[in-house]
Structure formats: structure tokens, C-alpha cells
Amino acid sequence: MSVHALTDSWTMTRRELARWQRQPVQLAVGLVFPVMLLLMFGYLVGGGRGVAGDYRDYLIPGMLALTMAFGLEGTMIAVTQDLDKGVIDRFRSMPMANGAVLVGRSAADMLQSVLTLLVLIAVGAALGWRPGGGPAALLGALGLLLLFRFAMLWIGIHLALVAGRPELVQAVQILVWPVGFLSNAFATPGSMPGWLGTAVEWNPLSHTATAVRHLFGVPGAESGHVGWAILWPLALLAVFFPLAVRGFARLSR
């Protein structure tokens, strides 16, 4: 990527970060919602079918992975609003690198994802959870979580370009929910019916959650999922990143 493209992308990133000042409630909701899910499943709903040891050790890494799959509607709505209001057309009339708008939006989303992970980890620590494995394992786990988020983000951007209008985002966003809840975020696949457990085991989110649990030293977490937690997001990126870029390029024709 050229210096010009990097400069344009950073300009678009600062534009997206400025939305945080204008819409602080949206940022706050994005941070509070996963905390509410964590508290609800940890203390109200219960769970932990098939889980050995402290359920919090199993639940919190799963919640970290689940959070990386959710919350895409903010980016999707921002993209569709720019399309609907003609902002993208005005940007294309400027001497700007093609795709800088999408890169800026994705960079802002990744910064918010880092903040969300830090908040969840802090809440987990307040509840008595302590990740094992040391600093290197913690950084590795965060890297896997953010890689999964980056892949999901470009799926969301592609779907937003396909939807084209903000009012259609909610309908498209529903497609993400099965990925989140048909996973091992809350319970082990072995505690589920055979066909369902098999589907859950193949879910990319499940691979990321299990890999993160392994890095955190959760009892029973298999080490072989780390490779899958890298390969699945890279495969999704190989499909949806070009689709999103191609879809954005078609807008200028």
C-alpha cells in the first residue's frame, strides 16, 4: 500500500473515530452489551453443561470470542448510511485512494474491538477470573480474537454493500446470530445432540474459543485448535475481502 493510500486511510479512520464523539451512546452500548451477556450467562442463566472445573474459566474466553462475532451492525450501518446519503460519491470525486473509506471504517472498528476486549477482561478479573499462560499466551489469545474479528468485519462490510440501505442491515445482521450461538461459547459440544455437536465443532467461532481457552490454560481445552483458529479467518478473508473490494469498486462504474 502506497504512502498516499495510507494517508487517505488514516484520514478516513479519524473520520470514523469522530463518530464516537458525536454518538457516545452507541459506543457505550457496544461496550456494555457484552458485559451484560457475560453476567447473564455466568450468574442468571447458568450453564456449563459438560464443563470441567470453574465455569467462569470456560465462559469468559467463549464470551471474548462471541463478542468478536457480534456488533457488526455499527460498521454495516455506517457503510450503508454513506452509500444512502451520497457521501461515498463525494469521496470518489476527490483524489483519494480507492478503498480508503472501507479501510478507515475497518480500522476504527478494530480499535473499538480492542477496547471491548480490554473491558471484558477487566470485568472478568473483577469477577475473580485470572487467565493462565502468562503475557505471551495473553497476547497470542488477543491476536487470535482480533484476527477472527477482522474476518467477520469484512463479511459485514460485504453484506452492507450488498444490502445498500440502512433499513436492510438489521435483516442481514440476523445471519450472524447462528454463527454466535451455534458455538461452544456456553457449553461443550459433547453435551449436545450428536448432529448439533458436530456442527458446533466445525464453527469457526468454536475453534477460536477453544484455542483461546487453551492459551489461557483452561482444563480440557485442546491445543490442536490454534491452527484452525488461524486458518478459518484467513480463509474467510480470502473470500470476503476481495468481494467487498470488488463490490466497492463497482460503485464507481
N, C-alpha and C positions, 0 to 999 in steps of 0.2 A: 504494500500500500504506500502510495507516494506521500510526501510531506503535505502536499495540498489536500489530499483526501483525509489525512489525519487531522489537519487543522479544521476542515469542514465538519468532520465527525465530532470533534471536541466542541465546536460551536453548537452543534445540534444537541450534544449531551447537556451543555449548560442550559440550553433552552428547555429541555425536559426537566432538569433539576429545578428550574424556576417555577415549574408547576407545583412543586412541593410547597413553596411559599404561598402560592395562590390557593392551593387546595390541601391545607394541612389535615383536614378531617379524613380525606381519602388515604393519606399516608398513615395516620393514626389507626384507622380501621384495618389497614393491611398489616400492621404490627400487632394489633390486639386480637384479631381473629384467630391466628394460630395458637396464641396463648390460651384463648378460651377453649379451643379444641383439646389442647393438652390437659387442661384442668378438668374438662368434662369427661374425657375418656379415662383419665387417671384416677378420678375421685368420685364422679357421679355415675357414669355408665359402668365402670369397672371393666373387666375383660381379662385378657391374658390367658386364653384357652391354650393349653399345651406349652406354656412358657415356664421355663425352669428359673428359679431364683426370683429376685425382686422385679416386679412388673415394670417399675419405672426405668430400669436399665434397658428393658426391651422396648418400652413405649417411646421414650424420648428420641432415640435415633430414628425410629419409624416416623415420628412426627416431623423431625427435621427433613426427612426425605419427602414426606407427604406435602409439606409446605412448599417445597420446590416445584411441585406439580400444580399447585393451586395459585390463585392470584394473578392469572394471566390476563384477566379481563381489563385491568388497568392499561396495559400496553395495547391490547386489542382495541379498546375504546379510543385511546389516543390516536392510533393509526387511522381508524375509520373516521374520527372527527376531522382530522387533517384532510382526508380524502373528501369528506362530505362538504366541508367549508371551502374547498379550493385552495387550501394552504399548500398542498403538495404542488399544485400547478404553479403557484407563485415561486416556490423554491426552485422548480425546474427551469424557470425563466432566468434564474441567477447563474453566475459562473461557479456552480457548486458541483463537487464530485458526486457522481451517480451513486445512490445508496447511502449517502451520509446521514440522511434523515433516519433510516432504519437502524444504522449503526449507533447513532446517538440515542435513539429510543432504547435499544437493547443494552447499551452501556449504563443508562440511568436505571433500568430495571435490575441489572446485576448489582449495582450499588445498593439498591433497596433490599435485594435478596441477602447481601452480606449483613446489612443492618438487622434484617429479620432473624437470620441465624444467630447473631450475637445476642439478640433479645431473648430468643428461645433458650439458648444455652445458659444465659444468666438466670432465667426463671427456673430452669431445671436445677441449677446449682442452688438456688434458694429453696427448692423442694428437697434438697439433700442428695441430688444426683451428682456423681463425680465420674467423668469419663476416664477410662484407663488407657494405658498405652503410651502416655507421655506426649510432649509437644509435637513430635514428628507425626504420630498417629492422628492427633487432632487436626493438624494441617492437611494431612492426607484425606481425612474424612471430609473436611470442608471443601477440598478440591473436588472430590467425587460429587458432593452435593451441588456445587456450583456448576460443574460440567453437566449434570443432569438438568439443572435449571436452564442452562444456556440452550440445550437441545429443545426443551419444552417451550422455551421462549420463541424460537424460530418456527416451531409448529404453530404457536399462537399468532405470530406475525403473518405467516402464510394464510391461516384461516381468516384473519382480519382482512387481508387483501381480497380474499375470495368473497367474504361477506359484503364488504364495501360500505355498509351503513351501520352506524352505532346501534340502532334498534335491533339488528340481527345478531349482535355479539353475544347476547345472553343465550340465544338458542344454540349458537355454535359452542359456547363455553361449556354447555352441558355435556358435550362429548368428552371433556377432560375428566369428569367426575368418575366414570367407571375405572379409568386408569388409577385414580387415587384410592378408591375404596375396595376394588378387587385386587388388593395387595396384602402383604404381610405386615402392614404398619401397626395393626392392632392385635393380631393373632397369628399363630403359626399355621402354615399350610397343612401340616399333619393333623390338625384338629378339625379340618374342614372335610366335606364330602370329597371323594376321590377326584371327580372331574373338576370341581371347583379348585381344589388344592393344586392340581396340575396347572390350571390357567393362572393361578396366583403366582406359582413358582416361575412362570415364564414372563411375568410382568416386569418390564424394565425397572419400575419403581421398587419392586421387591428385591431385585439384585442390588440396587443402590443401598436400600435399607439394610440388607444383610451384610454388605461389605462395610458399611459404616459401623454396624454393631460389632463386627469382627475387629475393626481398628480400635474400637472403644473397649475391647476385652469383654464383651457380653458373653456369658456362658452359652455354649451351643451354637454360636454363630460360625458358619463355615467360611473358611478362608478363600475357597475357590470362586467366590462371587466377586472379588475385586476386579478380576479381568473382565467379567461380564458387565460390571458397573462402568467400565471404561468403553467397552466395545459397543454396547447398546446406544449410549448417547452419540458416539461418533457415527454410528450407522444412521441414526435419526437425523443428525446434522447433514450427512451426505445426501440425504433425500430432500429435506425440507429447506435447508439454506439455499440451494440453487433454485428451488421452486419459488421461494419468497423473492429472491433477487430477480428472477425472470418475470415474476408477476409484477414487481415494481417497475421493471424496465418497460413492460408492455403499456404501462400507464402513459408513457411519454410518446407513444406512437400515435 
